[in-house]
Amino acid sequence: MSKMSKKAKRLAPGFAPDFAPDLPASLAVEQRGNIAVVTLKRPHKRNALDDTTVLGLQSFFVALLKDIKAVVLNGEGEHFSAGLDLTELTERNTAEGVEHSASWHRAFQHIEFGRVPVVAVLHGAVVGGGLELAAAAHVRIAERSTYYALPEGSRGIYVGGGASVRLPRLIGVSRMQEMMLTGRTYNAEEGYSIGLSHYVVEDGEGLAKGIALAKRIAENAPMTNFAIVHALPRIAEGDPAAGYLAESLMAAIAQGSDEAKARLKDFLEKRGKKVLRG
Ligand code: 1HE
């Protein structure tokens, strides 16, 4: 077991053995009865999702103990997540780009089609890959500070963490196209009205609401939750595998362009625009 996982366990006493295997420092887990609360813990980077964090999420959801009946996912600091860690994107070739996108798909599949329902508690920026992560959860609660955007368009890249499949389910293809084309941001209330969240709550109240909903979900019969999580989307929508493959290919092709490289360099060297509220 790594040093980091020991640290995560020390921070959250009462874990069953192997409850949080190999968790990176960018994730914290706390068990509250039959609920697990997972926190993105990279606030100095606005919870940007690097490979280590994405793999850590996958490990956590794969290894979930039997007595956990629902998970709450949230983020520390001012923002839920600033999306993909752009420092990791600069020098990938096309094959590496496809694999990178596929690795997000695998990790987020373990959230969407894991053993238990997941409630995401959102605040601040929920942008790019941060929105893709939120979309993999089953219930979304937005604090009033939440804003949503898909800045991939302005960075010269394309979504790669499942948004092509999951976001149209929530808001429709047309709204997603418009968001990406124009760089539009939606605030918490607007996001609620178009289907990005199921609830809007006051700032600071999201976690309590998330835990309350998770406890309610945990009371359902396990097979009912299994059917809702695993069967319902497949019955309603068929198999999205072709969508993920097409997204990985498009993400890798877009990332490989000189234009993308120049724009990512601009952000990392502080010339690119931040994703601010509309
Ligand atoms: C980052 C990232 C990041 C912040 N990757 N390092 N995502 C974006 O295009 C969003 C980019 N981020 C922003 O627009 C802003 O950071 C925020 C509006 C979210 C927050 O602003 P602010 O003023 O609170 O923070 P900051 O000063 O911009 O950032 C603090 C630090 O976090 C700074 O690093 P530092 O070393 O200078 O302190 C930033 O560089 C760093 N940081 N966001 C890397 N995203 C699977 S495909 C998915 C594709 C995408 O997700 S594209 C969308 C990427």
Residues whose N, C-alpha, C, O or C-beta is under 5 A from the ligand:
A	BS01	1HE	H44 K45 R46 A48 A82 G83 L84 D85 L86 T87 W104 A125 V127 G128 G129 G130 P151 E152 Y158 V159 G160 G161 K273 K274 V275 L276
